[in-house]
């Protein structure tokens, strides 16, 4: 007999609308708080958004990121990211590392501008770093360095915002074409819920917010919309099957029927993410943490936010939009008939 793991019973009858005002109200309150908190507490922007210096090093000995980091700690440079660069074209004894350092303050406490990477201050900083690193690796040499000022970093912030907005609008149009405009609105609210709660959590915990976090937010939107579309697709099927059943009950039935799939997807995703969160290191920890949080917020919004929006707006059940893919499959089936 084959062994089958069941995280959820085959048939469930959970009333997801029993506490709808509490569950949906909590989501609204958290969304509002997540909008306000970054302005009150502020986000802990990383090098990508604050500006800084990127240094490229090369050595004939293997790179030990831990030793490099320990050597730079006495310099009190603030946020430092060290990563090894791998390329098939490198020689066997060519080991390259990229070191990114946050924008440094001058003697008066004001952040230095372009001089950090181009002028005397920048050269002095590079010399200090080279001295510290050659103490642990005498073969090391700095091959290049460049700086990113606050102006460029500000442009990156707006680029990140526009990328999130573009992804949200594209998803909204897809859901609108695939289903109905009510479904599109519900899906967009769910996506905004997931993104805002992630940003709010990063503000509360003062976790580093950089371009990898933006990548995580975009990934979260994809994960969340996948869950939401599964529920909406089953809802559309059930609306045709149970034409006289109240909309609230059809939605409840649809979520119950897809609950096993939702839980299994979330668990398998967490099985991959949690080990990376624990042992993945500092470079990807922010990304993975956001993804872990996104699994929970995405599941919550699919069950308690998206469909609630559709219920509040209502549907014209006498005029349901068909699945656009049906005409392709139906035509193919007709052509196959003798």
ABEGO torsion letter per residue (X at the ends): XBBBBBABBABBBBBAAAAAAAAAAAAAAAAAAAAAAAAAAEBBBBAAAAEEBBBBBBBABBBBAAAAAAAAAAAGAEBBBBBBBBBAABBAABBBBBBBBBBBBBAAGBBBBAAAAABAAAAAAAAAAAAAAAAABAABBBABBBBBBAAAAAAAAAAAAAAAAAAAAAAAAAAAAABBAAAAAAAAAAAAAAAAAAAAAAAAAGBBBBAAAAAAAAAAAAAAAAAAAAAAAAAAAAAAABAABBAAAAAAAAAAAAAAAAAAAAAAAAAAAAAAAAAAEAAAAAAAAAAAAAAAAAAAAAAAAAAAAAAAAEBBAABBBBBAAAAAAAAAAAAABX
